[in-house]
Amino acid sequence: MATGFDVIVIGLGGMGSATVYQLAQRGQRVLGLEQFTPPHNRGSSHGKSRIIRQAYFEHPSYVPLVLRAYQLWQQIEQETNQKILFLTGGLMIGPPKSTTVSGSQRSAQKHGLDYEILDAQQIHARFPLLHPDPSAIALFEAKAGFVRPEAAICAHLQRAAQLGAALHFEEPVLSWCATDQGVQVTTAKTTYEAARLVIAPGAWATQLLKLDIPFVVERQVLYWFEPLRHRELFDCTHLPIYIWETGDGVQFYGFPADAGSEGVKIAFFRAGEVCTPETIDRTVYPHEIETMRRYLDQHIPDLNGQLLSTATCMYTNVPDEHFVIGLHPAYPNVTVASPCSGHGFKFASVVGEILADLAINGHTHHPLELFKPDRFGQNTNLPANS
Ligand SMILES: Cc1cc2nc3c(=O)[nH]c(=O)nc-3n(C[C@H](O)[C@H](O)[C@H](O)COP(=O)(O)OP(=O)(O)OC[C@H]3O[C@@H](n4cnc5c(N)ncnc54)[C@H](O)[C@@H]3O)c2cc1C
């Protein structure tokens, strides 16, 4: 049995890597356990880019969190001398009453964020690659952009290790238990003890969190296309990130060309099949590519060139599409985190701060009302021996 840790963190993906960094920075004796070698492409944090934006259409309560996340992304960039956060500007496009546009405007107004509203003609005049429906409008915010997920995970882990964290890769956690005296975590190699535990398991939430939450893991496909024409207009001085809600209620999103890979990345937002980490189908089928090409043809025809590559990834969704972050309802020395529902990565830097606060102090000054683990009903606590 290995003892002597203040906190064990299970899962070193987007959230866990930021957490071990935060804990190590505060002088905690930390052990991080990861089943693969991060950054890897079997969870939710790969694909070279994740959108970051401030005028948050999902709910205004996210805005203070994302503002703090920007500061912390800049901090880890400085500490590791790596570029992680790229500001390209961002367009939220859709019908005027769509959540994508009206929700973004609501958050921007509530928090005094800078933004512009563009009509369809103005969108096309300013960003000629984009062909919105005549009735569409867009909220443009200059401070949106993207974060590089693999670089972010590496940077957080690198700093955590420099600050003394023990990081064990290729060591899957098989079980954990918690008592008033502390926690025990059993891996494929041994059993560890610590005062407290943080679990940030991504798509493995159902297996590890011991919470009766209706998590639904959803397969997502990412596409990288070679532009047909006007390659120069796809770079980030001409094209911002965008989330585009079409008249039929479909949302797709994309990035400028230089978001870390060959080709130009585009994907549907929340349009996948239910899966598990064990059953996810990694094949991308011709009918899926055809569907994406139909939307490209209508909205960004110059991007409808050769398909260069694809990737699959997993969302971990909950019914209200907010995050799950908090102390475990049955075990106060265990902190749980499932900040996904398809929009969590931009917050990873601040989620690390929150999870470290909760693990060390049992509370945080950040607002977590939306994210309570026990909000889904009566049966959230499983018995202590489960
Ligand atoms: C295709 C796609 C696009 C997205 N786009 C955006 C976006 O544009 N903007 C945005 O903000 N968010 C976006 N998201 C959401 C964001 O990427 C996720 O919220 C985030 O990656 C979740 O991080 P995580 O740490 O919870 O999961 P992960 O990064 O997957 O980390 C969980 C880790 O736990 C490990 N683990 C699990 N079980 C065990 C075990 N038993 N033992 C040891 N280790 C274990 C896993 O191996 C994994 O490394 C997107 C997600 C996807 C899939």
The ligand as a MOL file (V3000), in Angstrom:
LIG
                    3D

  0  0  0     0  0            999 V3000
M  V30 BEGIN CTAB
M  V30 COUNTS 53 58 0 0 0
M  V30 BEGIN ATOM
M  V30 1 C -15.5110 16.3280 -30.6690 0
M  V30 2 C -15.5290 17.2160 -29.4640 0
M  V30 3 C -15.5170 18.5840 -29.6410 0
M  V30 4 C -15.5490 19.4340 -28.5410 0
M  V30 5 N -15.4840 20.7810 -28.7430 0
M  V30 6 C -15.3870 21.6060 -27.6790 0
M  V30 7 C -15.1490 22.9850 -27.8790 0
M  V30 8 O -15.0340 23.4500 -29.0250 0
M  V30 9 N -15.0240 23.7830 -26.7910 0
M  V30 10 C -15.1100 23.2800 -25.5280 0
M  V30 11 O -14.9980 24.0570 -24.5660 0
M  V30 12 N -15.3260 21.9640 -25.2920 0
M  V30 13 C -15.4670 21.1210 -26.3410 0
M  V30 14 N -15.6400 19.7850 -26.1530 0
M  V30 15 C -15.8020 19.2540 -24.7960 0
M  V30 16 C -14.4730 19.0600 -24.0970 0
M  V30 17 O -13.5100 18.5610 -24.9800 0
M  V30 18 C -14.6920 18.1420 -22.8950 0
M  V30 19 O -15.5740 18.8290 -22.0160 0
M  V30 20 C -13.3890 17.8530 -22.1790 0
M  V30 21 O -12.4560 17.3040 -23.0720 0
M  V30 22 C -13.6410 16.8780 -21.0340 0
M  V30 23 O -12.4190 16.6810 -20.3540 0
M  V30 24 P -12.3070 15.5350 -19.2570 0
M  V30 25 O -11.0640 15.7560 -18.5080 0
M  V30 26 O -13.6020 15.4430 -18.5100 0
M  V30 27 O -12.2290 14.1840 -20.1380 0
M  V30 28 P -10.9070 13.5400 -20.7890 0
M  V30 29 O -10.0090 14.5890 -21.2870 0
M  V30 30 O -11.3520 12.4750 -21.7070 0
M  V30 31 O -10.1640 12.9180 -19.5360 0
M  V30 32 C -10.6530 11.8430 -18.7590 0
M  V30 33 C -9.4630 10.9810 -18.4820 0
M  V30 34 O -9.7890 10.0190 -17.4650 0
M  V30 35 C -9.0750 8.8480 -17.7960 0
M  V30 36 N -9.6890 7.7200 -17.1050 0
M  V30 37 C -10.9650 7.3040 -17.2070 0
M  V30 38 N -11.1580 6.2000 -16.4680 0
M  V30 39 C -9.9830 5.9140 -15.8600 0
M  V30 40 C -9.5540 4.8980 -14.9800 0
M  V30 41 N -10.3600 3.9150 -14.5630 0
M  V30 42 N -8.2740 4.9280 -14.5420 0
M  V30 43 C -7.4160 5.9080 -14.9430 0
M  V30 44 N -7.7660 6.8740 -15.8010 0
M  V30 45 C -9.0420 6.9010 -16.2540 0
M  V30 46 C -9.2240 8.7690 -19.3020 0
M  V30 47 O -8.3000 7.8910 -19.8980 0
M  V30 48 C -9.0110 10.2050 -19.6980 0
M  V30 49 O -7.6660 10.4940 -19.9930 0
M  V30 50 C -15.6200 18.8980 -27.2310 0
M  V30 51 C -15.6380 17.5070 -27.0510 0
M  V30 52 C -15.5620 16.6700 -28.1540 0
M  V30 53 C -15.5780 15.1830 -27.9460 0
M  V30 END ATOM
M  V30 BEGIN BOND
M  V30 1 1 1 2
M  V30 2 1 2 3
M  V30 3 2 2 52
M  V30 4 2 3 4
M  V30 5 1 4 5
M  V30 6 1 4 50
M  V30 7 2 5 6
M  V30 8 1 6 7
M  V30 9 1 6 13
M  V30 10 2 7 8
M  V30 11 1 7 9
M  V30 12 1 9 10
M  V30 13 2 10 11
M  V30 14 1 10 12
M  V30 15 2 12 13
M  V30 16 1 13 14
M  V30 17 1 14 15
M  V30 18 1 14 50
M  V30 19 1 15 16
M  V30 20 1 16 17
M  V30 21 1 16 18
M  V30 22 1 18 19
M  V30 23 1 18 20
M  V30 24 1 20 21
M  V30 25 1 20 22
M  V30 26 1 22 23
M  V30 27 1 23 24
M  V30 28 2 24 25
M  V30 29 1 24 26
M  V30 30 1 24 27
M  V30 31 1 27 28
M  V30 32 2 28 29
M  V30 33 1 28 30
M  V30 34 1 28 31
M  V30 35 1 31 32
M  V30 36 1 32 33
M  V30 37 1 33 34
M  V30 38 1 33 48
M  V30 39 1 34 35
M  V30 40 1 35 36
M  V30 41 1 35 46
M  V30 42 1 36 37
M  V30 43 1 36 45
M  V30 44 2 37 38
M  V30 45 1 38 39
M  V30 46 1 39 40
M  V30 47 2 39 45
M  V30 48 1 40 41
M  V30 49 2 40 42
M  V30 50 1 42 43
M  V30 51 2 43 44
M  V30 52 1 44 45
M  V30 53 1 46 47
M  V30 54 1 46 48
M  V30 55 1 48 49
M  V30 56 2 50 51
M  V30 57 1 51 52
M  V30 58 1 52 53
M  V30 END BOND
M  V30 END CTAB
M  END
